[in-house]
Amino acid sequence: MYDVAVIGGGPAGMAAAIKARELGLSVILIDENDYLGGILPQCIHPGFGIHYFKEELTGPEFAYKLMNRLRDVEVRTSARVVEIINYSDIEKRLKVISPSGIEEIRAKTIIYAAGARERHAFEIGITGDRVAGIFTAGEAQTLMDIYGIMPGREILIVGSGDVGLIMARRFALEGARVKAVIELMPYPGGLARNVMILNDFNIPLYLSHKVVEIRGKGRVQRVKIVKVDENLREIPGTEFWVDVDTVIISAGLIPNVKLLTKVGVAIDPSTGGPIVNDRLETTVPGIFVAGNALVINDLVDYVVEQGELAAEGAKEFIDNDGIRSRKWTRLIKGENVRFVVPHYLSGDRDVWIYLRVSRPMEDVRLEMPEIGKRMRLPIVKPSEMIRIKLRGKDVKGVDKITVRVVK
């Protein structure tokens, strides 16, 4: 029986496995892909590793640096975990399918780092013909950067998240014509540095618009777009059509938690990921979670940070036959806070908390009135995660902490 079974070989999973091994634990790392790295190998643009490695790297370079540190870790690729069995608080069992057959793997703890999935066209209300030429942004990125296949030449991108904006640049660099980026909200969904990409390549950005229909014979030929009001309702008479051969859906990510819900892990509807304490332990003892399976992160550096924290939690669990009982302080989302993670703090340690606002604001204060913490911020955006360190001594003995962002 292993001390730790890590599910997912992306940056969170690799970081968790590396840290767990450094802490003296026996580790197995399981990933369903043929290679490790998660989405990093297809992210050939720079911008990774500035915080963690103190240098700017491409996605493949970041993954390679982590892989080189996977010493004494048993790795299984092309292996899919299809079931988690909570055999007892101190023993978990994984049902794994691989080319060699079906096997059961036993471990004292699990670190779940299976990442997220992309929203598809039907989830965002697009109707019309079922034709070729409709891809999620991740699918298009995989085709281009892993397999060298150009998905199309006349491109419309739905959603202004970071991946969609990066793909707009990627298509433009390959000589495709990006007709427009369509964004439902009245503000862009990506980081400011990625929104600037559109100006660099003269790509139109339509805010407060949505794609409602796709038409074509065999392949996409045209797309119907309509403007929406402040309540996101369609405005009659504002419809127009754009001729394209390819539609790229970049409508956000959802934590991939299906296996966790089947084993009884409680999910936070605000994040779509599990409810966790400051060890990143879920509501099922001995199951920890990190990376985009926990919450959708902006930076891979945060993902790695969470993987290491989950490994430290697993070490504490194994050494003490569980995370010892204590009075937990609950983090509560207040005004203009969409979510805050982790959900429960022990006060035993300093801890990073991650949050996003519900709407953009300028010249604001982030407040936690119960502990007297205030922090002035010049601007906050839903697209940019806020990361703050709380000192354990400030949390100790407090029943709850409300996090709010106010003018």
Secondary structure, DSSP 4 states (H G I P E B T S, - for coil): -EEEEEE--SHHHHHHHHHHHHTT--EEEE-SSSSSSTTGGG--SEEESTTTTSS-EEHHHHHHHHHTT-TT-EEE-S-EEEEEEEEETTEEEEEEEETTEEEEEEEEEEEE---EEE--GGGGT-EE---B-EEEHHHHHHHHHTS-----SEEEEE--SHHHHHHHHHHHHTT-EEEEEE-SSSS-SS-HHHHHHHHHTT--EETTEEEEEEEESSBEEEEEEEEB-TTS-B-TT--EEEE-SEEEE---EEE--HHHHHTT--B-TTTSSB--BTT-B-SSTTEEE-GGGTS--S-HHHHHHHHHHHHHHHHHHHHHTSPPP--PEEEEE-TT--EEE-SEE-SSS-EEEEEE-SS-EEEEEEEEGGGTEEEEEEEE-TTS-EEEEE-HHHHTT-SEEEEEEE-
